[in-house]
Amino acid sequence: MDRLYISDWCAWCASETQCASPQQSISSPVGSSLPGLLRRRLDAAGRATCDILHALAPIDGCPLIHASRHGDVTHTLSMLESLAQGQPLSPARFSMSVHNAVLGVYSIAHQHRQPLQALGACGHEFDALLTEAEGYLDAGHASVVIVFSEGELPATYHGHTPHPGQACAVGLRLTRQANEHPRLTASPTATPGEPTPLEVIQWLAGNTPWLDGLQRLTLEAE
């Protein structure tokens, strides 16, 4: 990882327990950055993702990358149940179940014209976000905003897949410019972990000294 700096970050959790300092938490109610017609299309995590993007993206725009392991799995499960019952699927519901739906809503609401990318990486979403962000920065972009989110997990999935236990989202604006920003450094020998957004938030807030207990990512003062 070459000269990757965090110029700002922002987070949201569904529970009342603060998972970040007030300076790094998005304002309530969640989804306030979206017009009502679009806000109703998203779940709470999707709305929070849009709020975080709006808070971190510079006025002149930059590439935006969103990753989620499960996406809006409630929509997906509902469609699977409809198929099992032989019922027709809702095109609107399907359109909001795909991983790029949140970025699509954000781009419509804010007329975003810079690159957009949605990722799912079987648990390695945070690593994928950092890797893709480095590519955009190497291509000449001054900054990149990444957001990592998880929505509520339906009871059917409990115990079968890793999950932070609540809907949450965290975003970072990354740059190659130091300007006294903390620098991300990675251990060259550590195995990539599978952190949840909540673990990333706790790491950024200073509640854990390294990410995923593997000493694979650290924050250093430049």
C-alpha positions as CSV (number, residue, x, y, z in Angstrom):
1,M,0.0,0.0,0.0
2,D,1.7,3.2,-1.2
3,R,1.1,6.6,0.4
4,L,-2.6,6.1,1.2
5,Y,-4.0,8.8,3.5
6,I,-7.3,9.3,5.2
7,S,-8.3,13.0,4.8
8,D,-11.7,12.5,6.4
9,W,-14.1,9.7,7.6
10,C,-17.7,9.4,8.7
11,A,-19.8,6.6,10.2
12,W,-23.3,5.5,11.2
13,C,-24.8,2.7,13.3
14,A,-28.4,1.8,13.8
15,S,-28.2,1.3,17.5
16,E,-28.3,4.1,20.0
17,T,-24.8,3.3,21.1
18,Q,-22.4,5.8,19.6
19,C,-19.8,4.0,17.5
20,A,-18.0,7.1,16.5
21,S,-17.4,10.6,17.9
22,P,-20.0,13.2,17.1
23,Q,-17.6,14.8,14.7
24,Q,-17.5,11.6,12.6
25,S,-21.2,10.7,12.9
26,I,-23.8,11.7,10.2
27,S,-26.7,13.8,11.3
28,S,-30.2,12.5,12.0
29,P,-32.6,11.6,10.6
30,V,-30.8,9.2,8.3
31,G,-31.4,9.9,4.7
32,S,-31.7,13.6,5.0
33,S,-29.4,14.1,2.0
34,L,-32.0,12.5,-0.3
35,P,-35.4,13.8,-1.6
36,G,-38.3,11.8,-0.1
37,L,-39.2,10.0,-3.3
38,L,-35.7,8.5,-3.5
39,R,-35.2,8.1,0.2
40,R,-38.2,5.7,0.4
41,R,-36.5,3.3,-2.1
42,L,-33.6,2.5,0.3
43,D,-33.3,0.8,3.6
44,A,-31.6,2.5,6.6
45,A,-28.1,1.4,5.6
46,G,-28.6,2.6,2.0
47,R,-29.8,6.0,3.3
48,A,-26.9,6.3,5.6
49,T,-24.5,5.4,2.8
50,C,-25.9,8.2,0.7
51,D,-25.6,10.6,3.6
52,I,-21.9,9.6,4.1
53,L,-21.2,10.0,0.4
54,H,-22.8,13.4,0.5
55,A,-20.7,14.4,3.6
56,L,-17.4,13.2,2.2
57,A,-17.5,13.8,-1.5
58,P,-15.9,17.1,-2.6
59,I,-18.0,19.7,-4.4
60,D,-16.1,19.0,-7.7
61,G,-16.7,15.3,-7.3
62,C,-14.5,12.2,-7.2
63,P,-14.8,8.5,-7.8
64,L,-17.2,6.8,-5.3
65,I,-16.9,3.1,-4.3
66,H,-19.5,1.3,-2.2
67,A,-19.0,-2.2,-0.9
68,S,-21.4,-4.5,1.1
69,R,-21.1,-8.2,1.8
70,H,-24.8,-8.9,1.8
71,G,-26.3,-5.8,0.2
72,D,-30.1,-5.3,0.8
73,V,-30.5,-9.0,1.6
74,T,-34.1,-8.4,2.8
75,H,-35.1,-7.6,-0.8
76,T,-33.2,-10.6,-2.1
77,L,-34.8,-13.0,0.4
78,S,-38.3,-11.7,-0.3
79,M,-37.8,-12.3,-4.0
80,L,-36.5,-15.9,-3.4
81,E,-39.6,-16.5,-1.3
82,S,-41.8,-15.2,-4.1
83,L,-40.1,-17.5,-6.5
84,A,-40.6,-20.5,-4.2
85,Q,-44.3,-19.7,-4.0
86,G,-44.6,-19.3,-7.8
87,Q,-45.4,-15.6,-7.5
88,P,-44.2,-13.0,-10.1
89,L,-41.2,-10.8,-9.1
90,S,-41.5,-7.1,-8.7
91,P,-39.1,-5.3,-11.2
92,A,-38.9,-2.4,-8.8
93,R,-37.9,-4.7,-5.9
94,F,-35.3,-6.4,-8.1
95,S,-33.8,-3.1,-9.3
96,M,-33.2,-2.1,-5.6
97,S,-31.7,-5.4,-4.6
98,V,-28.6,-5.2,-6.7
99,H,-25.3,-3.9,-5.3
100,N,-25.2,-0.8,-7.4
101,A,-28.7,0.4,-6.4
102,V,-27.5,2.7,-3.7
103,L,-24.9,4.4,-5.8
104,G,-27.5,4.8,-8.5
105,V,-29.9,6.5,-6.2
106,Y,-27.1,8.8,-4.9
107,S,-26.0,9.7,-8.5
108,I,-29.6,10.7,-9.4
109,A,-30.1,12.7,-6.3
110,H,-26.9,14.6,-6.6
111,Q,-26.2,14.6,-10.3
112,H,-22.9,12.8,-9.8
113,R,-21.0,12.4,-13.0
114,Q,-17.7,10.9,-11.7
115,P,-17.0,7.1,-11.7
116,L,-19.1,4.9,-9.5
117,Q,-18.3,1.3,-8.5
118,A,-20.1,-1.3,-6.4
119,L,-18.3,-4.2,-4.9
120,G,-19.1,-7.5,-3.1
121,A,-16.0,-9.6,-2.1
122,C,-17.2,-12.5,0.1
123,G,-16.0,-10.9,3.3
124,H,-12.9,-9.1,1.9
125,E,-14.9,-5.9,1.0
126,F,-12.6,-3.5,2.9
127,D,-9.5,-4.9,1.2
128,A,-11.3,-4.6,-2.2
129,L,-12.3,-1.0,-1.4
130,L,-8.7,0.0,-0.6
131,T,-7.3,-1.8,-3.7
132,E,-9.8,-0.1,-6.1
133,A,-9.3,3.3,-4.5
134,E,-5.5,3.0,-5.1
135,G,-6.2,2.3,-8.7
136,Y,-8.3,5.5,-9.1
137,L,-5.6,7.5,-7.3
138,D,-2.9,6.0,-9.5
139,A,-5.0,7.1,-12.5
140,G,-4.7,10.7,-11.4
141,H,-7.8,11.4,-9.3
142,A,-7.0,13.7,-6.3
143,S,-9.3,11.7,-3.9
144,V,-11.6,8.8,-3.7
145,V,-14.5,8.2,-1.3
146,I,-15.2,4.6,-0.2
147,V,-18.2,3.4,1.9
148,F,-18.5,0.0,3.5
149,S,-22.0,-0.9,4.8
150,E,-24.2,-3.7,6.0
151,G,-28.0,-3.6,6.4
152,E,-30.2,-5.6,8.8
153,L,-29.8,-9.3,8.5
154,P,-33.1,-11.3,8.3
155,A,-33.5,-13.9,11.0
156,T,-33.3,-16.7,8.3
157,Y,-29.6,-15.9,7.9
158,H,-28.7,-15.6,11.6
159,G,-25.8,-17.9,12.5
160,H,-25.0,-18.7,8.9
161,T,-23.0,-15.7,7.9
162,P,-20.7,-13.2,9.6
163,H,-22.5,-9.9,10.4
164,P,-21.9,-6.9,12.7
165,G,-25.2,-7.5,14.5
166,Q,-26.8,-4.2,13.4
167,A,-27.1,-2.0,10.3
168,C,-24.0,0.2,10.0
169,A,-21.9,2.1,7.5
170,V,-18.5,3.8,7.4
171,G,-16.9,6.0,4.7
172,L,-13.4,7.3,4.1
173,R,-12.0,10.0,1.8
174,L,-8.6,8.7,0.6
175,T,-5.8,10.7,-1.0
176,R,-2.1,10.5,-1.9
177,Q,-1.5,13.9,-0.2
178,A,-0.2,13.8,3.3
179,N,-1.2,17.3,4.7
180,E,-0.9,15.9,8.2
181,H,-3.5,13.2,7.5
182,P,-3.0,9.7,9.1
183,R,-1.4,7.3,6.8
184,L,-2.6,3.7,6.2
185,T,0.2,1.2,6.3
186,A,-0.2,-2.6,5.7
187,S,1.9,-5.5,6.9
188,P,3.4,-7.3,3.9
189,T,3.1,-10.7,5.6
190,A,-0.3,-10.6,7.3
191,T,-3.3,-12.5,5.9
192,P,-6.2,-10.4,4.7
193,G,-9.0,-10.4,7.3
194,E,-12.7,-10.1,7.0
195,P,-13.7,-7.1,9.1
196,T,-17.3,-5.8,9.3
197,P,-18.1,-2.1,8.9
198,L,-18.5,-1.9,12.7
199,E,-15.0,-3.2,13.3
200,V,-13.6,-0.7,10.8
201,I,-15.5,2.1,12.7
202,Q,-14.1,0.9,16.1
203,W,-10.6,0.8,14.5
204,L,-10.9,4.3,13.1
205,A,-12.2,5.6,16.4
206,G,-9.2,4.3,18.2
207,N,-10.9,1.6,20.1
208,T,-8.7,-1.1,18.5
209,P,-5.0,-0.6,17.7
210,W,-5.2,-2.6,14.4
211,L,-7.8,-4.0,12.1
212,D,-9.2,-7.5,12.6
213,G,-6.6,-8.4,15.2
214,L,-4.0,-9.2,12.6
215,Q,-1.8,-6.1,12.7
216,R,-2.3,-5.9,9.0
217,L,-3.4,-2.3,8.8
218,T,-2.3,0.5,11.1
219,L,-2.8,4.3,11.2
220,E,0.4,6.4,11.4
221,A,0.9,10.1,11.9
222,E,2.8,11.4,8.9
